[in-house]
Amino acid sequence: NMNEDVKKVMHNKNLGLIHKLIEQSGFKDKELLNDLVSGFRTIGPLGACGEFEEAPVGAAPRKEDLFNVAKWSQKAVKGYLNRVSKGCWKAYRASLKEARENKLKGPFTAEQVTALLGPLWVPTPRFIITQGEKERAIDDDSYFGQNATVTVPWRLVLGGVDEVTALAITMVRNVNGEHWVRIALPDGGVLEGPLAEDWDFGGLKRLFGRLADMKGAYKQLAGYPGHQFASVVSVLDPAGEVRFFVALTLLFGQSAAVFGFNRVGKLLSVVSSRLADIVNSQYYDDFSLLEFEPLVDSASDVFAKIFQLTGFELATDPAKDKPFSRVFEPLGVCLDLSKTEHGVVELKPKPSRIKQVKAECSTYLQEDSLEHKEASSLVGKLRFLREGFFGRCGARALNRLQAHESAIETSPLSVDVRRSLEWLLGYFDRAGPRVINCAGGLEPLHLFTDGACEPEVVTVGGVLLEQDHLPEAFGEKVPSRIVRRWRSGRSWQVVAQAELAPVYIAAVMWGDRIKGRQIVVWLDQNAAKQGLIKGYSPSLMSSEIIDVALEA
């Protein structure tokens, strides 16, 4: 009884097998199969998903409220398209291609869409962006309010670079020379057992990784036919007239598509892990795979077979379908596993990305100008780099560049923006990769800090505790000139800065002891604590202290 529009997209999916895999893997998303059969909701409240943690749902417009803007939006969409893509027919050509592939239906006139869906339909403007050498169609489901109706009763949490790196560390750390595997679990439990006799210990110290990518991602899943009235892709044709296409698949630009697609990605990850023993981390349409040398061929073949049997497609072009390697590039960073025999994993940015950002920073400095759009793009790239390169550093530079996005003047560059660009160039040149010693061994250090803000005086102090060492401590009044700077143009209360300052002082005083060690910093002021966790604070003064403390 599958709807014909859904069948056009899902005809090659082995839904019977997927049903069995959901049951046998213990996958907790009980509504996923129904959505694969009937199409994924793209507006309004989304259903429960047992695989992710529940979250409170806020107030949102009802999907029925879209009917109130339907007639107006059908007229207004041409003005929007003229602003974003006048004279460019790439969106139209991309839509025609998708129509030939049964991902869209069309092209239609407004009158034909009304005959097909009724008079109360809402357009989704489409435009093209360039990402490197690739052009991507973006469907703006926010402009006329479709995305605003979406509510989700669970929190989407994906692994990312942190999870991939943690998996690599765990695999390197937990196989010892006595042919015994022991993995400590977060809840205090332990997984352990003997290594198979036919496994060579040397091979188990040689770790490999690869990145697998789903082809077309969202285009592999059908949208719910009952929501097609809110998924009418709108583009300008070569004559400058608006043409419409009815979406059969999920669209890149629908917030609901993010949640629907990642439920499928999660299933494929869980099946690969629980039923095929493939170590993997899923992040949207990317799957980072890790394996010991003796099993790389088997893991690659079995992973591909899972997708083949279920009917989902992996990208097969050489740029994306790369074999297992000692150095691979998951999620925009470079994970170097070439030293795992020595217990070391290195994380660094892709050289091409650093080269690109450095060139942009140099150009902005030379031209003494940074347009709002350029600032926004640069900030986005820096946020991405922070995870694998800056770590928690760079808060000041990011703050200043973000503020420049809304600056009245884009040229000449302000002193703060110029310093931020210069800091970035300097940091790129002097910062090495993140070197992670998987062996661990030493107990973490514990740093307790505190600050007090009184009308007459501001004081700071800290205590460093290390196993088998006597405690060391400091305490001091903050010089009045520094307090005046903290308070300049701000409120009299500077307790957050007083709580952060001793972290910087400790990093300078005990730098040799802290370097390369794990350290737990104990603070009792929430804003300061959150600032250190994020490496960022909305307060420029706090961001400055955080930056110098983390760089010290």
PyMOL commands that set and color helices and strands:
alter all, ss='L'
color gray80, all
select helices_A, chain A and resi 4-10+15-25+32-38+63-85+90-100+110-117+147-149+160-173+201-204+217-220+225-230+255-276+293-310+340-342+351-367+372-390+395-404+415-430+480-487+495-509+511-514+526-534+540-551
alter helices_A, ss='H'
color red, helices_A
select strands_A, chain A and resi 104-108+123-131+134-139+180-184+190-194+207-213+232-236+242-247+279-283+286-292+327-328+333-336+344-349+434-437+445-453+458-465+472-477+519-522
alter strands_A, ss='S'
color yellow, strands_A
deselect
rebuild
show_as cartoon
